[in-house]
Amino acid sequence: MPSIRESRELPYSAEQMFALVADVGRYAEFLPWVVATRVRSDSDTEMVADMMVGFKALREKFTSKVHKERPTKIVVEYVDGPLSHLENAWHFEPLSETSCRIDFCVDFTFRNSVFEALAGQYLDRAFRKMVGAFEERARELYGPPAR
């Protein structure tokens, strides 16, 4: 089962980063490989959403339930799609009023062993690129880091 963990200190508040990550409906605007999203339901504490991811001719749809604990944690519960297992969590630790540490972890298993083998070759780099895309999106939304 591939597993990725990334931790970064960012010059944005925990609330800002929580809001950015919780805005699943906008993922297709900035996340690599996300082709489309559809939010089925959303409340302060829970969301159900579909995400279409694609690379070249490959396209797969995932459905997830997103548990939100504003502004410190987002946990994704896998509902349906090409995986047999998915665990995904974001933790936002305030460091000051204008900075936080994000911890992102994901582990999963594909149902298809060919996908599993292909994914293993590219996954670490792909997920780090994805976390970088969130960081770049924060810069676009909230401006450059305060000096």
MDTraj code that builds the backbone (N, CA, C; nanometers):
import mdtraj as md
import numpy as np

residues = "MET PRO SER ILE ARG GLU SER ARG GLU LEU PRO TYR SER ALA GLU GLN MET PHE ALA LEU VAL ALA ASP VAL GLY ARG TYR ALA GLU PHE LEU PRO TRP VAL VAL ALA THR ARG VAL ARG SER ASP SER ASP THR GLU MET VAL ALA ASP MET MET VAL GLY PHE LYS ALA LEU ARG GLU LYS PHE THR SER LYS VAL HIS LYS GLU ARG PRO THR LYS ILE VAL VAL GLU TYR VAL ASP GLY PRO LEU SER HIS LEU GLU ASN ALA TRP HIS PHE GLU PRO LEU SER GLU THR SER CYS ARG ILE ASP PHE CYS VAL ASP PHE THR PHE ARG ASN SER VAL PHE GLU ALA LEU ALA GLY GLN TYR LEU ASP ARG ALA PHE ARG LYS MET VAL GLY ALA PHE GLU GLU ARG ALA ARG GLU LEU TYR GLY PRO PRO ALA ARG".split()
xyz = np.array([
    [0.0844, -0.1176, 0.0000],
    [0.0000, 0.0000, 0.0000],
    [0.0888, 0.1238, 0.0000],
    [0.0852, 0.2062, -0.1081],
    [0.1639, 0.3293, -0.1098],
    [0.1184, 0.4240, 0.0007],
    [0.2144, 0.4921, 0.0593],
    [0.1859, 0.5878, 0.1653],
    [0.2749, 0.7097, 0.1459],
    [0.2155, 0.8281, 0.1583],
    [0.2885, 0.9532, 0.1404],
    [0.2590, 1.0414, 0.2600],
    [0.3614, 1.1084, 0.3094],
    [0.3433, 1.2069, 0.4171],
    [0.4257, 1.3291, 0.3812],
    [0.3647, 1.4453, 0.3985],
    [0.4316, 1.5715, 0.3691],
    [0.3985, 1.6697, 0.4800],
    [0.4980, 1.7419, 0.5262],
    [0.4795, 1.8425, 0.6295],
    [0.5506, 1.9695, 0.5854],
    [0.4830, 2.0832, 0.6001],
    [0.5428, 2.2112, 0.5612],
    [0.4956, 2.3212, 0.6545],
    [0.5860, 2.4148, 0.6810],
    [0.5474, 2.5376, 0.7497],
    [0.5156, 2.6399, 0.6426],
    [0.3985, 2.7035, 0.6553],
    [0.3543, 2.7988, 0.5546],
    [0.3225, 2.9339, 0.6175],
    [0.3427, 3.0413, 0.5429],
    [0.3164, 3.1764, 0.5952],
    [0.1702, 3.2173, 0.5804],
    [0.0799, 3.1243, 0.6076],
    [-0.0641, 3.1493, 0.6022],
    [-0.1252, 3.0880, 0.7270],
    [-0.2364, 3.1452, 0.7718],
    [-0.2978, 3.0960, 0.8950],
    [-0.3585, 2.9570, 0.8746],
    [-0.3795, 2.8882, 0.9850],
    [-0.4442, 2.7574, 0.9798],
    [-0.5840, 2.7716, 0.9198],
    [-0.6547, 2.8785, 0.9533],
    [-0.7887, 2.9015, 0.8981],
    [-0.7833, 2.9191, 0.7469],
    [-0.6857, 2.9959, 0.6971],
    [-0.6735, 3.0153, 0.5529],
    [-0.6460, 2.8830, 0.4816],
    [-0.5546, 2.8044, 0.5341],
    [-0.5208, 2.6777, 0.4687],
    [-0.6363, 2.5782, 0.4803],
    [-0.7045, 2.5780, 0.5939],
    [-0.8220, 2.4920, 0.6078],
    [-0.9251, 2.5275, 0.5007],
    [-0.9548, 2.6562, 0.4861],
    [-1.0550, 2.7014, 0.3885],
    [-1.0159, 2.6609, 0.2468],
    [-0.8886, 2.6733, 0.2147],
    [-0.8405, 2.6373, 0.0811],
    [-0.8589, 2.4876, 0.0553],
    [-0.8166, 2.4044, 0.1484],
    [-0.8255, 2.2589, 0.1304],
    [-0.9714, 2.2125, 0.1323],
    [-1.0553, 2.2771, 0.2127],
    [-1.1963, 2.2377, 0.2218],
    [-1.2771, 2.2792, 0.0990],
    [-1.2230, 2.3652, 0.0145],
    [-1.2948, 2.4146, -0.1032],
    [-1.2784, 2.3182, -0.2212],
    [-1.3272, 2.1970, -0.2030],
    [-1.3115, 2.0886, -0.3005],
    [-1.3680, 2.1267, -0.4375],
    [-1.4744, 2.2045, -0.4397],
    [-1.5366, 2.2434, -0.5652],
    [-1.4455, 2.3199, -0.6596],
    [-1.3364, 2.3760, -0.6086],
    [-1.2426, 2.4526, -0.6918],
    [-1.1139, 2.3768, -0.7268],
    [-1.1030, 2.2522, -0.6858],
    [-0.9800, 2.1766, -0.7095],
    [-0.9392, 2.1712, -0.8565],
    [-1.0352, 2.1604, -0.9465],
    [-1.0016, 2.1501, -1.0891],
    [-0.9342, 2.2769, -1.1408],
    [-0.9486, 2.3888, -1.0693],
    [-0.8869, 2.5146, -1.1114],
    [-0.7358, 2.5166, -1.0895],
    [-0.6848, 2.4340, -0.9962],
    [-0.5433, 2.4469, -0.9644],
    [-0.4691, 2.3164, -0.9366],
    [-0.5382, 2.2065, -0.9157],
    [-0.4688, 2.0820, -0.8842],
    [-0.4359, 2.0036, -1.0113],
    [-0.3108, 1.9623, -1.0246],
    [-0.2769, 1.8807, -1.1409],
    [-0.3552, 1.7499, -1.1376],
    [-0.3960, 1.7058, -1.2510],
    [-0.4657, 1.5793, -1.2714],
    [-0.6116, 1.5782, -1.2268],
    [-0.6596, 1.6853, -1.1639],
    [-0.8017, 1.6908, -1.1291],
    [-0.8752, 1.7532, -1.2476],
    [-0.9610, 1.6741, -1.3097],
    [-1.0329, 1.7158, -1.4295],
    [-1.1635, 1.7860, -1.3924],
    [-1.2326, 1.7355, -1.2906],
    [-1.3601, 1.7943, -1.2499],
    [-1.3938, 1.7513, -1.1077],
    [-1.4767, 1.8316, -1.0414],
    [-1.5280, 1.7958, -0.9093],
    [-1.6770, 1.8286, -0.9048],
    [-1.7472, 1.7569, -0.8190],
    [-1.8887, 1.7845, -0.7960],
    [-1.9150, 1.7623, -0.6477],
    [-1.9592, 1.8669, -0.5811],
    [-1.9940, 1.8576, -0.4397],
    [-2.1406, 1.8174, -0.4313],
    [-2.1664, 1.7009, -0.3751],
    [-2.3040, 1.6504, -0.3624],
    [-2.3765, 1.7126, -0.2440],
    [-2.3040, 1.7263, -0.1337],
    [-2.3618, 1.7881, -0.0141],
    [-2.2476, 1.8510, 0.0652],
    [-2.2823, 1.9554, 0.1433],
    [-2.1786, 2.0250, 0.2190],
    [-2.2407, 2.0902, 0.3420],
    [-2.1729, 2.0752, 0.4547],
    [-2.2119, 2.1432, 0.5782],
    [-2.0835, 2.1886, 0.6468],
    [-2.0964, 2.2481, 0.7643],
    [-1.9776, 2.2923, 0.8373],
    [-1.8868, 2.1770, 0.8767],
    [-1.9440, 2.0551, 0.8915],
    [-1.8653, 1.9434, 0.9424],
    [-1.8447, 1.8286, 0.8446],
    [-1.9226, 1.8264, 0.7343],
    [-1.9122, 1.7120, 0.6449],
    [-1.9499, 1.7498, 0.5014],
    [-1.8819, 1.6875, 0.4077],
    [-1.9084, 1.7075, 0.2661],
    [-1.9004, 1.5724, 0.1965],
    [-1.9817, 1.5530, 0.0943],
    [-1.9692, 1.4377, 0.0059],
    [-1.9410, 1.4946, -0.1321],
    [-1.8346, 1.4450, -0.1964],
    [-1.7927, 1.5005, -0.3255],
    [-1.7395, 1.3916, -0.4169],
    [-1.7568, 1.4162, -0.5466],
    [-1.6975, 1.3324, -0.6509],
    [-1.5811, 1.4091, -0.7114],
    [-1.4759, 1.3365, -0.7454],
    [-1.3610, 1.3969, -0.8110],
    [-1.3202, 1.3088, -0.9284],
    [-1.3079, 1.3709, -1.0439],
    [-1.2595, 1.3012, -1.1630],
    [-1.1126, 1.3376, -1.1792],
    [-1.0265, 1.2355, -1.1783],
    [-0.8844, 1.2588, -1.2001],
    [-0.8448, 1.1928, -1.3317],
    [-0.7472, 1.2529, -1.3965],
    [-0.7073, 1.1991, -1.5247],
    [-0.5630, 1.2307, -1.5577],
    [-0.5054, 1.1422, -1.6340],
    [-0.3706, 1.1610, -1.6853],
    [-0.3679, 1.0956, -1.8227],
    [-0.3457, 1.1775, -1.9245],
    [-0.3524, 1.1313, -2.0633],
    [-0.4885, 1.0671, -2.0871],
    [-0.4946, 0.9421, -2.1320],
    [-0.6229, 0.8783, -2.1641],
    [-0.6910, 0.8161, -2.0421],
    [-0.6221, 0.8071, -1.9299],
    [-0.6804, 0.7471, -1.8092],
    [-0.7694, 0.8474, -1.7368],
    [-0.8893, 0.8046, -1.6996],
    [-0.9823, 0.8865, -1.6219],
    [-1.0468, 0.7965, -1.5170],
    [-1.0517, 0.8451, -1.3943],
    [-1.1150, 0.7700, -1.2862],
    [-1.1943, 0.8657, -1.1981],
    [-1.3091, 0.8196, -1.1494],
    [-1.3916, 0.8985, -1.0593],
    [-1.3851, 0.8400, -0.9187],
    [-1.3691, 0.9282, -0.8206],
    [-1.3671, 0.8915, -0.6799],
    [-1.4832, 0.9616, -0.6106],
    [-1.5444, 0.8957, -0.5167],
    [-1.6413, 0.9607, -0.4292],
    [-1.5862, 0.9509, -0.2871],
    [-1.5903, 1.0628, -0.2165],
    [-1.5367, 1.0683, -0.0811],
    [-1.6297, 1.1450, 0.0108],
    [-1.6224, 1.1097, 0.1376],
    [-1.6886, 1.1865, 0.2423],
    [-1.5773, 1.2612, 0.3153],
    [-1.5925, 1.3904, 0.3278],
    [-1.4901, 1.4766, 0.3868],
    [-1.5394, 1.5233, 0.5230],
    [-1.4658, 1.4868, 0.6273],
    [-1.4988, 1.5275, 0.7637],
    [-1.4143, 1.6497, 0.7981],
    [-1.4814, 1.7565, 0.8422],
    [-1.4123, 1.8840, 0.8670],
    [-1.4207, 1.9228, 1.0146],
    [-1.3045, 1.9543, 1.0717],
    [-1.2967, 2.0086, 1.2075],
    [-1.2237, 2.1414, 1.1971],
    [-1.2996, 2.2471, 1.1705],
    [-1.2442, 2.3798, 1.1453],
    [-1.1757, 2.4339, 1.2686],
    [-1.0570, 2.4893, 1.2610],
    [-0.9673, 2.5011, 1.1455],
    [-0.8482, 2.4060, 1.1526],
    [-0.8619, 2.2930, 1.2224],
    [-0.7433, 2.2119, 1.2491],
    [-0.7301, 2.0818, 1.1710],
    [-0.8425, 2.0289, 1.1175],
    [-0.8297, 1.8953, 1.0583],
    [-0.9343, 1.8701, 0.9506],
    [-0.8904, 1.8005, 0.8444],
    [-0.9789, 1.7491, 0.7406],
    [-0.9403, 1.6033, 0.7189],
    [-1.0378, 1.5142, 0.7295],
    [-1.0136, 1.3717, 0.7090],
    [-1.1055, 1.3235, 0.5978],
    [-1.0473, 1.2556, 0.5001],
    [-1.1223, 1.2079, 0.3847],
    [-1.1496, 1.0590, 0.4012],
    [-1.2769, 1.0246, 0.3920],
    [-1.3212, 0.8857, 0.3995],
    [-1.3598, 0.8408, 0.2592],
    [-1.2956, 0.7402, 0.2107],
    [-1.3208, 0.6885, 0.0762],
    [-1.4560, 0.6187, 0.0710],
    [-1.5362, 0.6505, -0.0333],
    [-1.6675, 0.5895, -0.0491],
    [-1.6689, 0.4941, -0.1679],
    [-1.6219, 0.5408, -0.2845],
    [-1.6304, 0.4586, -0.4049],
    [-1.5288, 0.5056, -0.5084],
    [-1.4847, 0.4121, -0.5935],
    [-1.3914, 0.4437, -0.7009],
    [-1.2983, 0.3270, -0.7283],
    [-1.1836, 0.3544, -0.7920],
    [-1.0944, 0.2476, -0.8365],
    [-1.0013, 0.1923, -0.7282],
    [-1.0144, 0.2405, -0.6064],
    [-0.9269, 0.1949, -0.4989],
    [-0.9982, 0.0907, -0.4139],
    [-0.9194, 0.0117, -0.3448],
    [-0.9794, -0.0769, -0.2459],
    [-0.9641, -0.0177, -0.1067],
    [-0.8750, 0.0809, -0.0935],
    [-0.8499, 0.1437, 0.0369],
    [-0.7950, 0.2843, 0.0147],
    [-0.8408, 0.3798, 0.0963],
    [-0.7866, 0.5156, 0.0943],
    [-0.8025, 0.5774, 0.2315],
    [-0.6943, 0.6306, 0.2830],
    [-0.6960, 0.7121, 0.4044],
    [-0.6215, 0.8395, 0.3705],
    [-0.6833, 0.9533, 0.4027],
    [-0.6254, 1.0817, 0.3665],
    [-0.6590, 1.1808, 0.4769],
    [-0.5604, 1.2540, 0.5252],
    [-0.5859, 1.3508, 0.6318],
    [-0.4957, 1.4720, 0.6176],
    [-0.5511, 1.5871, 0.6502],
    [-0.4785, 1.7136, 0.6590],
    [-0.4896, 1.7622, 0.8028],
    [-0.3779, 1.8047, 0.8599],
    [-0.3773, 1.8673, 0.9922],
    [-0.3156, 2.0059, 0.9760],
    [-0.3780, 2.1047, 1.0395],
    [-0.3333, 2.2430, 1.0311],
    [-0.3008, 2.2894, 1.1724],
    [-0.1734, 2.3087, 1.2004],
    [-0.1292, 2.3493, 1.3337],
    [-0.0908, 2.4964, 1.3315],
    [-0.1657, 2.5814, 1.4029],
    [-0.1292, 2.7231, 1.4060],
    [0.0089, 2.7418, 1.4704],
    [0.0928, 2.8201, 1.4066],
    [0.2234, 2.8558, 1.4635],
    [0.2218, 2.9996, 1.5120],
    [0.1392, 3.0811, 1.4478],
    [0.1156, 3.2198, 1.4865],
    [-0.0159, 3.2601, 1.4206],
    [-0.0526, 3.3880, 1.4301],
    [-0.1746, 3.4327, 1.3644],
    [-0.1629, 3.4282, 1.2125],
    [-0.0393, 3.4287, 1.1621],
    [-0.0184, 3.4356, 1.0169],
    [0.0627, 3.3190, 0.9615],
    [0.0774, 3.2119, 1.0383],
    [0.1514, 3.0964, 0.9867],
    [0.0991, 2.9675, 1.0498],
    [0.1261, 2.8575, 0.9803],
    [0.0848, 2.7276, 1.0320],
    [0.1745, 2.6188, 0.9735],
    [0.1644, 2.5034, 1.0346],
    [0.2288, 2.3840, 0.9803],
    [0.1167, 2.2961, 0.9269],
    [0.1332, 2.2519, 0.8016],
    [0.0376, 2.1556, 0.7477],
    [0.1040, 2.0190, 0.7464],
    [0.0282, 1.9197, 0.7832],
    [0.0710, 1.7803, 0.7717],
    [-0.0332, 1.7124, 0.6847],
    [0.0136, 1.6513, 0.5768],
    [-0.0735, 1.5815, 0.4829],
    [-0.0263, 1.4379, 0.4754],
    [-0.1180, 1.3439, 0.4904],
    [-0.0803, 1.2042, 0.4730],
    [-0.1899, 1.1327, 0.3958],
    [-0.1463, 1.0399, 0.3147],
    [-0.2394, 0.9598, 0.2369],
    [-0.1810, 0.8206, 0.2214],
    [-0.2630, 0.7199, 0.2352],
    [-0.2238, 0.5859, 0.1923],
    [-0.3440, 0.5190, 0.1284],
    [-0.3122, 0.4360, 0.0311],
    [-0.4178, 0.3770, -0.0498],
    [-0.3693, 0.2514, -0.1181],
    [-0.4646, 0.1765, -0.1681],
    [-0.4375, 0.0565, -0.2456],
    [-0.5337, 0.0544, -0.3639],
    [-0.4799, 0.0364, -0.4835],
    [-0.5633, 0.0227, -0.6023],
    [-0.6217, -0.1177, -0.6083],
    [-0.7395, -0.1307, -0.6642],
    [-0.7975, -0.2630, -0.6896],
    [-0.7223, -0.3328, -0.8008],
    [-0.6751, -0.2550, -0.8966],
    [-0.6051, -0.3067, -1.0139],
    [-0.4541, -0.3093, -0.9853],
    [-0.3921, -0.4256, -0.9875],
    [-0.2494, -0.4370, -0.9549],
    [-0.1599, -0.3668, -1.0569],
    [-0.2070, -0.3536, -1.1824],
    [-0.1294, -0.2798, -1.2830],
    [-0.1237, -0.1324, -1.2452],
    [-0.2386, -0.0749, -1.2054],
    [-0.2399, 0.0642, -1.1587],
    [-0.1488, 0.0800, -1.0376],
    [-0.1537, -0.0168, -0.9489],
    [-0.0716, -0.0116, -0.8276],
    [0.0767, -0.0036, -0.8649],
    [0.1197, -0.0871, -0.9588],
    [0.2599, -0.0875, -1.0022],
    [0.2968, 0.0444, -1.0694],
    [0.2092, 0.0951, -1.1565],
    [0.2358, 0.2228, -1.2238],
    [0.2388, 0.3373, -1.1235],
    [0.1438, 0.3382, -1.0336],
    [0.1350, 0.4459, -0.9361],
    [0.2580, 0.4511, -0.8471],
    [0.3079, 0.3371, -0.8083],
    [0.4244, 0.3324, -0.7211],
    [0.5448, 0.4044, -0.7791],
    [0.5558, 0.4078, -0.9108],
    [0.6690, 0.4722, -0.9762],
    [0.6608, 0.6248, -0.9699],
    [0.5402, 0.6798, -0.9649],
    [0.5222, 0.8245, -0.9793],
    [0.4586, 0.8933, -0.8595],
    [0.4076, 0.8151, -0.7661],
    [0.3244, 0.8697, -0.6621],
    [0.3893, 0.9712, -0.5709],
    [0.5059, 0.9426, -0.5217],
    [0.5699, 1.0337, -0.4290],
    [0.5848, 1.1715, -0.4939],
    [0.6368, 1.1761, -0.6132],
    [0.6556, 1.3020, -0.6850],
    [0.5207, 1.3691, -0.7127],
    [0.4199, 1.2912, -0.7511],
    [0.2884, 1.3462, -0.7837],
    [0.2235, 1.4102, -0.6607],
    [0.2309, 1.3445, -0.5459],
    [0.1676, 1.4010, -0.4275],
    [0.2432, 1.5225, -0.3753],
    [0.3733, 1.5238, -0.3878],
    [0.4482, 1.6433, -0.3484],
    [0.4137, 1.7603, -0.4403],
    [0.3928, 1.7306, -0.5687],
    [0.3500, 1.8336, -0.6631],
    [0.2114, 1.8851, -0.6249],
    [0.1254, 1.7961, -0.5804],
    [-0.0086, 1.8347, -0.5392],
    [-0.0040, 1.9267, -0.4168],
    [0.0752, 1.8927, -0.3163],
    [0.0875, 1.9782, -0.1977],
    [0.1452, 2.1136, -0.2393],
    [0.2408, 2.1132, -0.3316],
    [0.2959, 2.2382, -0.3840],
    [0.1893, 2.3216, -0.4536],
    [0.0944, 2.2562, -0.5208],
    [-0.0142, 2.3283, -0.5879],
    [-0.1043, 2.3977, -0.4856],
    [-0.1270, 2.3350, -0.3706],
    [-0.2038, 2.4010, -0.2651],
    [-0.1274, 2.5232, -0.2136],
    [0.0023, 2.5090, -0.1989],
    [0.0850, 2.6208, -0.1516],
    [0.0798, 2.7369, -0.2515],
    [0.0907, 2.7064, -0.3796],
    [0.0836, 2.8098, -0.4833],
    [-0.0548, 2.8745, -0.4857],
    [-0.1591, 2.7947, -0.4675],
    [-0.2958, 2.8483, -0.4642],
    [-0.3117, 2.9437, -0.3463],
    [-0.2536, 2.9106, -0.2313],
    [-0.2585, 2.9999, -0.1150],
    [-0.1933, 3.1341, -0.1491],
    [-0.0826, 3.1299, -0.2196],
    [-0.0121, 3.2522, -0.2602],
    [-0.1023, 3.3370, -0.3515],
    [-0.1733, 3.2704, -0.4438],
    [-0.2641, 3.3419, -0.5345],
    [-0.3815, 3.4046, -0.4582],
    [-0.4391, 3.3283, -0.3646],
    [-0.5570, 3.3761, -0.2926],
    [-0.5249, 3.4786, -0.1834],
    [-0.4169, 3.4550, -0.1099],
    [-0.3889, 3.5326, 0.0108],
    [-0.2705, 3.6268, -0.0033],
    [-0.2049, 3.6251, -0.1191],
    [-0.0911, 3.7145, -0.1419],
    [0.0400, 3.6517, -0.0994],
    [0.1487, 3.7210, -0.1335],
    [0.2811, 3.6695, -0.0961],
    [0.2986, 3.6715, 0.0557],
    [0.3884, 3.5891, 0.1051],
    [0.4117, 3.5843, 0.2501],
    [0.4479, 3.7221, 0.3063],
    [0.3955, 3.7530, 0.4235],
    [0.4308, 3.8778, 0.4920],
    [0.5747, 3.8698, 0.5375],
    [0.6449, 3.9783, 0.5259],
    [0.7863, 3.9823, 0.5682],
    [0.7998, 4.0368, 0.7068],
])
top = md.Topology()
chain = top.add_chain()
for i, resn in enumerate(residues, 1):
    res = top.add_residue(resn, chain, resSeq=i)
    for name in ("N", "CA", "C"):
        top.add_atom(name, md.element.get_by_symbol(name[0]), res)
traj = md.Trajectory(xyz[None], top)
